[in-house]
């Protein structure tokens, strides 16, 4: 036991020194963890912003390529309906949305036709000119007709 006590003194490791060095290490570790946590939070925000910008760009490009050959009114409708959706949603539902537009457009056209027929004002018929054929008496034709 005496030898162990002397070794401790020679090595200068006692309980108070041990707790000092451990305390410094713990404080330093906590400081590094806090710094890295803050940096991670900033990087996550930046990553989310970049992903959102990428998704918006992809949506714009996808809508532009898919609507470039459509009529202007239909393309405008498609952009309006699908611009705030995800690229996956647009890919899955583009054709359905186009058919929905066509259906609504045909219904709108038929309603307009019905209204036009219901509200039209029929013009009075123009006076009919009756032309009477005056039979010219031709004795030669009369004889031919009788022979038949």
N, CA and C atoms as an extended XYZ file, in Angstrom:
444
Properties=species:S:1:pos:R:3:atomname:S:1:resname:S:1:resid:I:1 pbc="F F F"
N         0.827       -1.182        0.000 N   UNK     1
C         0.000        0.000        0.000 CA  UNK     1
C         0.867        1.239        0.000 C   UNK     1
N         1.940        1.136        0.723 N   UNK     2
C         2.846        2.265        0.819 CA  UNK     2
C         3.465        2.556       -0.555 C   UNK     2
N         3.743        1.540       -1.300 N   UNK     3
C         4.348        1.708       -2.619 CA  UNK     3
C         3.345        2.374       -3.570 C   UNK     3
N         2.116        1.952       -3.488 N   UNK     4
C         1.086        2.553       -4.341 CA  UNK     4
C         0.891        4.030       -4.035 C   UNK     4
N         0.903        4.379       -2.789 N   UNK     5
C         0.760        5.789       -2.405 CA  UNK     5
C         1.914        6.600       -2.973 C   UNK     5
N         3.095        6.044       -2.897 N   UNK     6
C         4.266        6.764       -3.418 CA  UNK     6
C         4.188        6.906       -4.947 C   UNK     6
N         3.707        5.869       -5.589 N   UNK     7
C         3.556        5.954       -7.046 CA  UNK     7
C         2.566        7.062       -7.437 C   UNK     7
N         1.509        7.173       -6.703 N   UNK     8
C         0.522        8.223       -6.996 CA  UNK     8
C         1.159        9.598       -6.845 C   UNK     8
N         1.930        9.765       -5.846 N   UNK     9
C         2.585       11.056       -5.622 CA  UNK     9
C         3.585       11.338       -6.736 C   UNK     9
N         4.317       10.309       -7.131 N   UNK    10
C         5.320       10.487       -8.168 CA  UNK    10
C         4.639       10.829       -9.503 C   UNK    10
N         3.558       10.145       -9.826 N   UNK    11
C         2.842       10.394      -11.061 CA  UNK    11
C         1.966       11.647      -10.986 C   UNK    11
N         1.747       12.163       -9.829 N   UNK    12
C         0.970       13.382       -9.578 CA  UNK    12
C        -0.462       13.264      -10.072 C   UNK    12
N        -1.054       12.123       -9.881 N   UNK    13
C        -2.447       11.927      -10.248 CA  UNK    13
C        -3.216       11.745       -8.964 C   UNK    13
N        -3.997       12.723       -8.607 N   UNK    14
C        -4.878       12.573       -7.457 CA  UNK    14
C        -6.309       12.889       -7.872 C   UNK    14
N        -7.248       12.705       -7.003 N   UNK    15
C        -8.656       12.846       -7.346 CA  UNK    15
C        -9.016       14.273       -7.748 C   UNK    15
N        -8.412       15.281       -7.160 N   UNK    16
C        -8.740       16.660       -7.512 CA  UNK    16
C        -8.213       16.999       -8.907 C   UNK    16
N        -7.033       16.525       -9.232 N   UNK    17
C        -6.473       16.783      -10.552 CA  UNK    17
C        -7.275       16.043      -11.612 C   UNK    17
N        -7.691       14.829      -11.281 N   UNK    18
C        -8.483       14.055      -12.223 CA  UNK    18
C        -9.806       14.754      -12.533 C   UNK    18
N       -10.493       15.250      -11.552 N   UNK    19
C       -11.783       15.896      -11.779 CA  UNK    19
C       -11.609       17.196      -12.561 C   UNK    19
N       -10.481       17.927      -12.380 N   UNK    20
C       -10.211       19.151      -13.154 CA  UNK    20
C       -10.059       18.829      -14.627 C   UNK    20
N        -9.254       17.834      -14.948 N   UNK    21
C        -9.002       17.516      -16.346 CA  UNK    21
C       -10.250       16.952      -17.023 C   UNK    21
N       -11.035       16.160      -16.298 N   UNK    22
C       -12.276       15.615      -16.845 CA  UNK    22
C       -13.280       16.741      -17.084 C   UNK    22
N       -13.347       17.692      -16.192 N   UNK    23
C       -14.278       18.806      -16.324 CA  UNK    23
C       -13.962       19.627      -17.572 C   UNK    23
N       -12.692       19.905      -17.808 N   UNK    24
C       -12.291       20.664      -18.991 CA  UNK    24
C       -12.665       19.904      -20.274 C   UNK    24
N       -12.451       18.604      -20.272 N   UNK    25
C       -12.762       17.795      -21.449 CA  UNK    25
C       -14.260       17.786      -21.721 C   UNK    25
N       -15.050       17.688      -20.653 N   UNK    26
C       -16.507       17.682      -20.800 CA  UNK    26
C       -16.994       19.028      -21.336 C   UNK    26
N       -16.461       20.124      -20.816 N   UNK    27
C       -16.856       21.459      -21.265 CA  UNK    27
C       -16.451       21.657      -22.724 C   UNK    27
N       -15.249       21.241      -23.076 N   UNK    28
C       -14.796       21.365      -24.460 CA  UNK    28
C       -15.663       20.520      -25.390 C   UNK    28
N       -16.002       19.327      -24.984 N   UNK    29
C       -16.863       18.447      -25.784 CA  UNK    29
C       -18.241       19.054      -25.988 C   UNK    29
N       -18.806       19.634      -24.920 N   UNK    30
C       -20.128       20.254      -25.037 CA  UNK    30
C       -20.078       21.448      -25.984 C   UNK    30
N       -19.032       22.237      -25.915 N   UNK    31
C       -18.886       23.393      -26.811 CA  UNK    31
C       -18.832       22.938      -28.266 C   UNK    31
N       -18.053       21.896      -28.530 N   UNK    32
C       -17.962       21.386      -29.901 CA  UNK    32
C       -19.298       20.817      -30.376 C   UNK    32
N       -19.996       20.113      -29.512 N   UNK    33
C       -21.306       19.556      -29.872 CA  UNK    33
C       -22.292       20.673      -30.185 C   UNK    33
N       -22.308       21.741      -29.382 N   UNK    34
C       -23.211       22.869      -29.637 CA  UNK    34
C       -22.892       23.553      -30.971 C   UNK    34
N       -21.600       23.758      -31.252 N   UNK    35
C       -21.211       24.381      -32.524 CA  UNK    35
C       -21.655       23.525      -33.700 C   UNK    35
N       -21.421       22.229      -33.609 N   UNK    36
C       -21.791       21.332      -34.698 CA  UNK    36
C       -23.310       21.229      -34.854 C   UNK    36
N       -24.037       21.290      -33.749 N   UNK    37
C       -25.504       21.268      -33.820 CA  UNK    37
C       -26.022       22.508      -34.536 C   UNK    37
N       -25.473       23.666      -34.226 N   UNK    38
C       -25.875       24.904      -34.903 CA  UNK    38
C       -25.549       24.849      -36.395 C   UNK    38
N       -24.358       24.335      -36.712 N   UNK    39
C       -23.960       24.221      -38.108 CA  UNK    39
C       -24.870       23.245      -38.845 C   UNK    39
N       -25.240       22.144      -38.207 N   UNK    40
C       -26.148       21.167      -38.807 CA  UNK    40
C       -27.514       21.795      -39.078 C   UNK    40
N       -28.027       22.587      -38.131 N   UNK    41
C       -29.321       23.240      -38.320 CA  UNK    41
C       -29.269       24.203      -39.515 C   UNK    41
N       -28.170       24.955      -39.634 N   UNK    42
C       -28.025       25.874      -40.774 CA  UNK    42
C       -27.977       25.108      -42.093 C   UNK    42
N       -27.224       24.021      -42.122 N   UNK    43
C       -27.115       23.229      -43.340 CA  UNK    43
C       -28.447       22.577      -43.709 C   UNK    43
N       -29.219       22.162      -42.715 N   UNK    44
C       -30.534       21.580      -42.996 CA  UNK    44
C       -31.464       22.619      -43.607 C   UNK    44
N       -31.426       23.865      -43.087 N   UNK    45
C       -32.244       24.938      -43.655 CA  UNK    45
C       -31.820       25.226      -45.099 C   UNK    45
N       -30.525       25.298      -45.331 N   UNK    46
C       -30.015       25.552      -46.673 CA  UNK    46
C       -30.396       24.423      -47.625 C   UNK    46
N       -30.294       23.198      -47.151 N   UNK    47
C       -30.664       22.035      -47.962 CA  UNK    47
C       -32.152       22.072      -48.319 C   UNK    47
N       -32.992       22.418      -47.348 N   UNK    48
C       -34.432       22.507      -47.608 CA  UNK    48
C       -34.727       23.589      -48.642 C   UNK    48
N       -34.047       24.721      -48.547 N   UNK    49
C       -34.233       25.816      -49.503 CA  UNK    49
C       -33.812       25.382      -50.904 C   UNK    49
N       -32.689       24.698      -50.991 N   UNK    50
C       -32.196       24.240      -52.294 CA  UNK    50
C       -33.141       23.203      -52.883 C   UNK    50
N       -33.637       22.289      -52.059 N   UNK    51
C       -34.579       21.278      -52.550 CA  UNK    51
C       -35.861       21.929      -53.045 C   UNK    51
N       -36.349       22.931      -52.343 N   UNK    52
C       -37.571       23.624      -52.760 CA  UNK    52
C       -37.358       24.351      -54.088 C   UNK    52
N       -36.219       25.019      -54.216 N   UNK    53
C       -35.920       25.718      -55.469 CA  UNK    53
C       -35.790       24.719      -56.616 C   UNK    53
N       -35.174       23.594      -56.355 N   UNK    54
C       -35.033       22.559      -57.383 CA  UNK    54
C       -36.406       22.031      -57.806 C   UNK    54
N       -37.262       21.764      -56.827 N   UNK    55
C       -38.606       21.260      -57.140 CA  UNK    55
C       -39.386       22.280      -57.960 C   UNK    55
N       -39.311       23.562      -57.591 N   UNK    56
C       -40.016       24.604      -58.339 CA  UNK    56
C       -39.497       24.702      -59.774 C   UNK    56
N       -38.193       24.613      -59.935 N   UNK    57
C       -37.605       24.668      -61.270 CA  UNK    57
C       -38.024       23.457      -62.090 C   UNK    57
N       -38.031       22.304      -61.456 N   UNK    58
C       -38.432       21.077      -62.157 CA  UNK    58
C       -39.900       21.156      -62.580 C   UNK    58
N       -40.749       21.692      -61.703 N   UNK    59
C       -42.174       21.850      -62.024 CA  UNK    59
C       -42.335       22.800      -63.214 C   UNK    59
N       -41.633       23.924      -63.170 N   UNK    60
C       -41.739       24.892      -64.269 CA  UNK    60
C       -41.288       24.279      -65.588 C   UNK    60
N       -40.180       23.582      -65.558 N   UNK    61
C       -39.662       22.958      -66.776 CA  UNK    61
C       -40.612       21.880      -67.288 C   UNK    61
N       -41.137       21.083      -66.380 N   UNK    62
C       -42.051       20.004      -66.770 CA  UNK    62
C       -43.322       20.580      -67.383 C   UNK    62
N       -43.906       21.595      -66.737 N   UNK    63
C       -45.125       22.206      -67.267 CA  UNK    63
C       -44.867       22.869      -68.614 C   UNK    63
N       -43.724       23.524      -68.747 N   UNK    64
C       -43.408       24.186      -70.015 CA  UNK    64
C       -43.277       23.167      -71.136 C   UNK    64
N       -42.607       22.057      -70.852 N   UNK    65
C       -42.419       21.060      -71.915 CA  UNK    65
C       -43.725       20.350      -72.256 C   UNK    65
N       -44.575       20.106      -71.270 N   UNK    66
C       -45.816       19.374      -71.522 CA  UNK    66
C       -46.895       20.255      -72.142 C   UNK    66
N       -46.852       21.563      -71.879 N   UNK    67
C       -47.909       22.443      -72.381 CA  UNK    67
C       -47.498       23.213      -73.628 C   UNK    67
N       -46.286       23.014      -74.116 N   UNK    68
C       -45.815       23.802      -75.254 CA  UNK    68
C       -46.620       23.533      -76.525 C   UNK    68
N       -47.161       22.342      -76.685 N   UNK    69
C       -47.896       22.005      -77.907 CA  UNK    69
C       -49.407       22.136      -77.744 C   UNK    69
N       -49.857       22.546      -76.581 N   UNK    70
C       -51.296       22.681      -76.329 CA  UNK    70
C       -51.789       24.051      -76.761 C   UNK    70
N       -53.101       24.180      -76.994 N   UNK    71
C       -53.664       25.511      -77.273 CA  UNK    71
C       -53.445       26.441      -76.074 C   UNK    71
N       -53.395       27.718      -76.319 N   UNK    72
C       -53.046       28.702      -75.287 CA  UNK    72
C       -53.967       28.625      -74.070 C   UNK    72
N       -55.261       28.517      -74.305 N   UNK    73
C       -56.215       28.496      -73.193 CA  UNK    73
C       -56.033       27.241      -72.333 C   UNK    73
N       -55.830       26.112      -72.984 N   UNK    74
C       -55.637       24.858      -72.262 CA  UNK    74
C       -54.305       24.876      -71.507 C   UNK    74
N       -53.261       25.406      -72.127 N   UNK    75
C       -51.949       25.484      -71.474 CA  UNK    75
C       -52.014       26.380      -70.244 C   UNK    75
N       -52.724       27.490      -70.363 N   UNK    76
C       -52.866       28.402      -69.223 CA  UNK    76
C       -53.599       27.718      -68.069 C   UNK    76
N       -54.661       26.987      -68.391 N   UNK    77
C       -55.413       26.252      -67.374 CA  UNK    77
C       -54.524       25.205      -66.691 C   UNK    77
N       -53.761       24.473      -67.481 N   UNK    78
C       -52.900       23.426      -66.936 CA  UNK    78
C       -51.843       24.032      -66.009 C   UNK    78
N       -51.251       25.146      -66.416 N   UNK    79
C       -50.240       25.806      -65.566 CA  UNK    79
C       -50.872       26.296      -64.268 C   UNK    79
N       -52.067       26.868      -64.379 N   UNK    80
C       -52.737       27.414      -63.199 CA  UNK    80
C       -53.064       26.310      -62.196 C   UNK    80
N       -53.546       25.187      -62.691 N   UNK    81
C       -53.962       24.097      -61.805 CA  UNK    81
C       -52.763       23.348      -61.220 C   UNK    81
N       -51.728       23.138      -62.024 N   UNK    82
C       -50.644       22.252      -61.608 CA  UNK    82
C       -49.379       22.959      -61.111 C   UNK    82
N       -49.328       24.280      -61.154 N   UNK    83
C       -48.081       24.979      -60.831 CA  UNK    83
C       -47.637       24.816      -59.383 C   UNK    83
N       -48.556       24.600      -58.463 N   UNK    84
C       -48.169       24.469      -57.057 CA  UNK    84
C       -48.083       23.017      -56.591 C   UNK    84
N       -48.061       22.091      -57.526 N   UNK    85
C       -47.995       20.662      -57.198 CA  UNK    85
C       -46.568       20.145      -57.333 C   UNK    85
N       -46.334       18.942      -56.827 N   UNK    86
C       -45.009       18.323      -56.920 CA  UNK    86
C       -44.809       17.732      -58.316 C   UNK    86
N       -43.552       17.548      -58.723 N   UNK    87
C       -43.298       16.947      -60.039 CA  UNK    87
C       -43.922       15.556      -60.181 C   UNK    87
N       -43.912       14.788      -59.129 N   UNK    88
C       -44.501       13.443      -59.177 CA  UNK    88
C       -46.007       13.530      -59.402 C   UNK    88
N       -46.656       14.461      -58.735 N   UNK    89
C       -48.104       14.657      -58.892 CA  UNK    89
C       -48.418       15.065      -60.330 C   UNK    89
N       -47.624       15.970      -60.877 N   UNK    90
C       -47.849       16.435      -62.245 CA  UNK    90
C       -47.692       15.276      -63.219 C   UNK    90
N       -46.655       14.473      -63.019 N   UNK    91
C       -46.407       13.333      -63.906 CA  UNK    91
C       -47.587       12.372      -63.890 C   UNK    91
N       -48.138       12.118      -62.703 N   UNK    92
C       -49.235       11.158      -62.568 CA  UNK    92
C       -50.575       11.712      -63.051 C   UNK    92
N       -50.815       13.002      -62.901 N   UNK    93
C       -52.152       13.566      -63.120 CA  UNK    93
C       -52.265       14.525      -64.298 C   UNK    93
N       -51.240       14.646      -65.122 N   UNK    94
C       -51.298       15.598      -66.228 CA  UNK    94
C       -52.393       15.233      -67.222 C   UNK    94
N       -52.424       13.989      -67.639 N   UNK    95
C       -53.424       13.553      -68.617 CA  UNK    95
C       -54.843       13.680      -68.056 C   UNK    95
N       -55.017       13.322      -66.797 N   UNK    96
C       -56.330       13.429      -66.162 CA  UNK    96
C       -56.792       14.887      -66.158 C   UNK    96
N       -55.896       15.796      -65.809 N   UNK    97
C       -56.240       17.216      -65.769 CA  UNK    97
C       -56.573       17.727      -67.167 C   UNK    97
N       -55.857       17.248      -68.171 N   UNK    98
C       -56.143       17.658      -69.547 CA  UNK    98
C       -57.534       17.172      -69.972 C   UNK    98
N       -57.873       15.933      -69.630 N   UNK    99
C       -59.213       15.424      -69.966 CA  UNK    99
C       -60.287       16.197      -69.217 C   UNK    99
N       -60.011       16.558      -67.977 N   UNK   100
C       -60.956       17.344      -67.188 CA  UNK   100
C       -61.198       18.699      -67.856 C   UNK   100
N       -60.136       19.334      -68.339 N   UNK   101
C       -60.289       20.608      -69.043 CA  UNK   101
C       -61.148       20.423      -70.284 C   UNK   101
N       -60.867       19.379      -71.069 N   UNK   102
C       -61.637       19.130      -72.290 CA  UNK   102
C       -63.113       18.935      -71.973 C   UNK   102
N       -63.395       18.195      -70.901 N   UNK   103
C       -64.788       17.946      -70.505 CA  UNK   103
C       -65.468       19.256      -70.104 C   UNK   103
N       -64.798       20.054      -69.287 N   UNK   104
C       -65.374       21.333      -68.862 CA  UNK   104
C       -65.578       22.260      -70.053 C   UNK   104
N       -64.631       22.246      -70.971 N   UNK   105
C       -64.726       23.112      -72.148 CA  UNK   105
C       -65.903       22.701      -73.028 C   UNK   105
N       -66.094       21.385      -73.225 N   UNK   106
C       -67.226       20.938      -74.051 CA  UNK   106
C       -68.553       21.258      -73.364 C   UNK   106
N       -68.595       21.130      -72.031 N   UNK   107
C       -69.815       21.506      -71.302 CA  UNK   107
C       -70.085       22.996      -71.437 C   UNK   107
N       -69.041       23.797      -71.349 N   UNK   108
C       -69.193       25.252      -71.474 CA  UNK   108
C       -69.688       25.611      -72.871 C   UNK   108
N       -69.160       24.967      -73.880 N   UNK   109
C       -69.575       25.243      -75.254 CA  UNK   109
C       -71.027       24.846      -75.458 C   UNK   109
N       -71.433       23.692      -74.916 N   UNK   110
C       -72.827       23.271      -75.093 CA  UNK   110
C       -73.781       24.217      -74.354 C   UNK   110
N       -73.387       24.712      -73.184 N   UNK   111
C       -74.225       25.676      -72.461 CA  UNK   111
C       -74.347       26.961      -73.271 C   UNK   111
N       -73.259       27.409      -73.849 N   UNK   112
C       -73.303       28.633      -74.667 CA  UNK   112
C       -74.195       28.428      -75.882 C   UNK   112
N       -74.117       27.253      -76.514 N   UNK   113
C       -74.983       26.970      -77.663 CA  UNK   113
C       -76.448       26.988      -77.257 C   UNK   113
N       -76.757       26.343      -76.129 N   UNK   114
C       -78.144       26.312      -75.659 CA  UNK   114
C       -78.656       27.718      -75.385 C   UNK   114
N       -77.818       28.536      -74.743 N   UNK   115
C       -78.229       29.912      -74.467 CA  UNK   115
C       -78.435       30.681      -75.763 C   UNK   115
N       -77.577       30.447      -76.728 N   UNK   116
C       -77.696       31.154      -77.999 CA  UNK   116
C       -78.988       30.766      -78.711 C   UNK   116
N       -79.312       29.471      -78.700 N   UNK   117
C       -80.556       29.042      -79.335 CA  UNK   117
C       -81.773       29.577      -78.585 C   UNK   117
N       -81.682       29.639      -77.275 N   UNK   118
C       -82.818       30.100      -76.479 CA  UNK   118
C       -83.047       31.606      -76.632 C   UNK   118
N       -81.988       32.344      -76.804 N   UNK   119
C       -82.131       33.801      -76.836 CA  UNK   119
C       -82.080       34.389      -78.236 C   UNK   119
N       -81.987       33.567      -79.235 N   UNK   120
C       -81.901       34.108      -80.587 CA  UNK   120
C       -83.223       34.726      -81.004 C   UNK   120
N       -83.098       35.711      -81.813 N   UNK   121
C       -84.282       36.379      -82.341 CA  UNK   121
C       -84.379       35.985      -83.797 C   UNK   121
N       -85.452       35.328      -84.100 N   UNK   122
C       -85.636       34.850      -85.461 CA  UNK   122
C       -86.110       36.018      -86.303 C   UNK   122
N       -85.450       36.209      -87.390 N   UNK   123
C       -85.839       37.295      -88.283 CA  UNK   123
C       -87.090       36.869      -89.029 C   UNK   123
N       -87.922       37.869      -89.282 N   UNK   124
C       -89.143       37.575      -90.038 CA  UNK   124
C       -88.751       37.082      -91.411 C   UNK   124
N       -89.493       36.131      -91.855 N   UNK   125
C       -89.193       35.579      -93.176 CA  UNK   125
C       -89.357       36.670      -94.229 C   UNK   125
N       -88.495       36.647      -95.147 N   UNK   126
C       -88.571       37.606      -96.246 CA  UNK   126
C       -89.804       37.269      -97.068 C   UNK   126
N       -90.423       38.270      -97.626 N   UNK   127
C       -91.621       37.988      -98.425 CA  UNK   127
C       -91.269       37.053      -99.581 C   UNK   127
N       -92.095       36.099      -99.719 N   UNK   128
C       -91.878       35.110     -100.762 CA  UNK   128
C       -92.438       35.664     -102.062 C   UNK   128
N       -91.633       35.658     -103.043 N   UNK   129
C       -92.063       36.133     -104.351 CA  UNK   129
C       -92.511       34.918     -105.127 C   UNK   129
N       -93.770       34.934     -105.442 N   UNK   130
C       -94.326       33.815     -106.193 CA  UNK   130
C       -94.392       34.229     -107.639 C   UNK   130
N       -93.776       33.442     -108.410 N   UNK   131
C       -93.813       33.729     -109.838 CA  UNK   131
C       -94.722       32.697     -110.477 C   UNK   131
N       -95.653       33.228     -111.159 N   UNK   132
C       -96.569       32.329     -111.857 CA  UNK   132
C       -96.071       32.157     -113.271 C   UNK   132
N       -96.147       30.938     -113.653 N   UNK   133
C       -95.732       30.685     -115.024 CA  UNK   133
C       -96.917       30.985     -115.937 C   UNK   133
N       -96.624       31.778     -116.848 N   UNK   134
C       -97.664       32.058     -117.831 CA  UNK   134
C       -97.470       31.055     -118.954 C   UNK   134
N       -98.499       30.381     -119.162 N   UNK   135
C       -98.390       29.397     -120.223 CA  UNK   135
C       -98.636       30.095     -121.562 C   UNK   135
N       -97.672       29.936     -122.348 N   UNK   136
C       -97.791       30.495     -123.693 CA  UNK   136
C       -98.310       29.372     -124.576 C   UNK   136
N       -99.285       29.694     -125.181 N   UNK   137
C       -99.920       28.690     -126.012 CA  UNK   137
C       -99.159       28.555     -127.312 C   UNK   137
N       -98.640       27.366     -127.475 N   UNK   138
C       -97.945       27.058     -128.714 CA  UNK   138
C       -98.670       25.868     -129.329 C   UNK   138
N       -99.249       26.020     -130.470 N   UNK   139
C      -100.039       24.933     -131.036 CA  UNK   139
C       -99.221       23.686     -131.331 C   UNK   139
N       -97.980       23.860     -131.650 N   UNK   140
C       -97.163       22.677     -131.944 CA  UNK   140
C       -96.907       21.862     -130.682 C   UNK   140
N       -96.614       22.551     -129.571 N   UNK   141
C       -96.376       21.853     -128.305 CA  UNK   141
C       -97.657       21.221     -127.785 C   UNK   141
N       -98.736       21.908     -127.988 N   UNK   142
C      -100.018       21.336     -127.530 CA  UNK   142
C      -100.318       20.014     -128.250 C   UNK   142
N      -100.076       19.969     -129.514 N   UNK   143
C      -100.308       18.757     -130.290 CA  UNK   143
C       -99.380       17.637     -129.847 C   UNK   143
N       -98.145       17.972     -129.557 N   UNK   144
C       -97.196       16.958     -129.086 CA  UNK   144
C       -97.613       16.403     -127.732 C   UNK   144
N       -98.079       17.251     -126.891 N   UNK   145
C       -98.527       16.802     -125.565 CA  UNK   145
C       -99.736       15.886     -125.659 C   UNK   145
N      -100.591       16.178     -126.560 N   UNK   146
C      -101.779       15.342     -126.731 CA  UNK   146
C      -101.418       13.962     -127.274 C   UNK   146
N      -100.395       13.901     -128.080 N   UNK   147
C      -100.002       12.634     -128.648 CA  UNK   147
C       -99.411       11.683     -127.594 C   UNK   147
N       -98.892       12.156     -126.645 N   UNK   148
C       -98.309       11.294     -125.620 CA  UNK   148
C       -99.327       10.563     -124.908 C   UNK   148
